[in-house]
Amino acid sequence: MSTPLDKRETEFEIEKGKPEIIPLLHPRWQEDVNFVSYQPPPVNKDDHGSYEEWLDRLKFIIEDLHWLLQLSHDKFWCQVVFDESLLGLIDTYLRYAPRSYDVIYELTEEGRERHNEVHRLIFMTCLRMATYKESKVI
């Protein structure tokens, strides 16, 4: 049987020749990434500046979530547990993302594609968080 991540440790050399035992689930392993929060599409479709800003925000979210999902099991869980900006992103998405019964926003094809990709990546992140094992080994 495999040891849970919060019980596993690794040796880390802080000073030359002075190793220290550090848990694998520790803030030290968290990467310094600032996940931007989700915002719903702008209601005023004539305001091209805010729409472009919204598209850029989605692009950053997509890049960050792709990066997160490619992390190893232990690094992924360090980000999830210790990174408040990631939890803020997921929280704002779950609160403000348009639902199927909401008024349909008129999005461009690019906007729809990016929004669908963010939706898929948020789902994959939550699914990975809900899966206690990544493989038969871990």
C-alpha positions as CSV (number, residue, x, y, z in Angstrom):
1,M,0.0,0.0,0.0
2,S,1.3,3.4,-0.9
3,T,2.0,6.1,1.7
4,P,-0.3,9.2,1.5
5,L,1.3,12.4,0.2
6,D,0.9,14.3,3.5
7,K,3.0,11.5,5.2
8,R,5.8,11.4,2.6
9,E,9.0,13.3,3.0
10,T,12.1,14.1,1.0
11,E,15.6,15.2,1.8
12,F,16.5,18.7,0.7
13,E,19.9,20.3,1.0
14,I,19.5,23.8,2.4
15,E,23.2,24.5,3.2
16,K,26.1,22.6,1.7
17,G,26.3,19.2,3.3
18,K,23.4,19.9,5.6
19,P,20.3,18.0,4.4
20,E,16.9,18.7,5.9
21,I,13.9,16.4,5.8
22,I,10.9,18.3,4.4
23,P,7.3,16.9,3.8
24,L,6.4,16.6,0.1
25,L,3.2,18.5,0.9
26,H,4.8,21.7,2.1
27,P,4.5,25.4,1.0
28,R,8.2,25.3,0.0
29,W,7.3,23.3,-3.1
30,Q,4.5,25.8,-4.2
31,E,5.4,27.8,-7.3
32,D,4.9,31.5,-7.3
33,V,2.1,31.8,-9.7
34,N,-0.7,34.3,-9.5
35,F,-3.9,32.8,-11.0
36,V,-6.2,35.6,-12.2
37,S,-9.8,35.5,-11.0
38,Y,-12.6,34.7,-13.5
39,Q,-14.9,37.4,-14.7
40,P,-18.1,36.9,-16.7
41,P,-18.2,38.1,-20.2
42,P,-19.0,41.8,-20.5
43,V,-22.7,42.5,-21.0
44,N,-22.2,45.5,-23.2
45,K,-21.0,43.9,-26.5
46,D,-20.3,47.3,-28.0
47,D,-17.4,47.9,-25.5
48,H,-14.6,46.3,-27.5
49,G,-12.0,47.3,-24.9
50,S,-13.6,45.4,-22.1
51,Y,-14.3,42.4,-24.4
52,E,-10.6,42.3,-25.4
53,E,-9.6,42.5,-21.8
54,W,-11.9,39.6,-21.0
55,L,-10.4,37.5,-23.8
56,D,-6.9,38.2,-22.5
57,R,-8.0,37.2,-19.0
58,L,-9.3,33.9,-20.4
59,K,-6.0,33.4,-22.2
60,F,-4.1,33.8,-18.9
61,I,-6.4,31.4,-17.1
62,I,-6.0,28.8,-19.9
63,E,-2.2,29.0,-19.8
64,D,-2.1,28.8,-16.0
65,L,-4.5,25.8,-15.8
66,H,-2.6,24.0,-18.6
67,W,0.6,24.5,-16.5
68,L,-1.2,23.3,-13.3
69,L,-2.6,20.1,-14.9
70,Q,0.9,19.2,-16.2
71,L,2.4,19.2,-12.8
72,S,3.4,16.0,-11.0
73,H,1.1,14.6,-8.3
74,D,3.0,16.1,-5.4
75,K,3.6,19.5,-7.0
76,F,-0.1,19.7,-8.1
77,W,-1.3,19.1,-4.6
78,C,1.1,21.7,-3.2
79,Q,-0.4,24.3,-5.5
80,V,-3.9,23.3,-4.7
81,V,-3.4,23.2,-0.9
82,F,-1.2,26.3,-0.5
83,D,-2.1,28.7,-3.4
84,E,-5.0,30.9,-2.5
85,S,-5.1,32.5,-5.9
86,L,-5.9,29.1,-7.5
87,L,-8.8,28.7,-5.1
88,G,-9.9,32.2,-5.9
89,L,-10.0,31.4,-9.6
90,I,-12.1,28.2,-9.0
91,D,-14.4,30.1,-6.7
92,T,-15.0,33.0,-9.0
93,Y,-15.5,30.7,-12.0
94,L,-18.1,28.6,-10.1
95,R,-19.9,31.7,-9.0
96,Y,-19.9,33.8,-12.1
97,A,-19.6,31.6,-15.1
98,P,-22.8,31.8,-17.2
99,R,-25.1,28.8,-16.8
100,S,-27.1,27.1,-19.5
101,Y,-30.3,28.8,-18.3
102,D,-28.7,32.3,-18.2
103,V,-29.3,34.9,-20.8
104,I,-27.1,33.9,-23.7
105,Y,-24.1,36.2,-24.1
106,E,-23.4,37.0,-27.7
107,L,-19.8,35.9,-28.0
108,T,-17.5,35.8,-31.0
109,E,-16.3,32.4,-32.1
110,E,-12.9,33.1,-30.4
111,G,-14.7,34.1,-27.2
112,R,-16.8,31.0,-27.2
113,E,-13.8,28.7,-27.9
114,R,-11.8,30.3,-25.1
115,H,-14.7,30.2,-22.7
116,N,-15.3,26.5,-23.5
117,E,-11.6,25.7,-23.0
118,V,-11.6,27.5,-19.5
119,H,-14.8,25.5,-18.7
120,R,-13.0,22.2,-19.7
121,L,-9.8,23.1,-17.7
122,I,-11.7,24.1,-14.6
123,F,-13.6,20.7,-14.8
124,M,-10.3,18.8,-15.3
125,T,-8.8,20.6,-12.3
126,C,-11.7,19.8,-10.1
127,L,-11.8,16.2,-11.3
128,R,-8.1,15.8,-10.5
129,M,-8.7,17.3,-7.1
130,A,-11.5,14.8,-6.5
131,T,-9.4,11.8,-7.6
132,Y,-7.4,10.6,-4.6
133,K,-5.1,8.4,-6.8
134,E,-3.4,9.4,-9.9
135,S,-2.2,5.9,-10.8
136,K,-1.9,2.4,-9.3
137,V,1.5,3.5,-8.0
138,I,0.6,6.8,-6.5
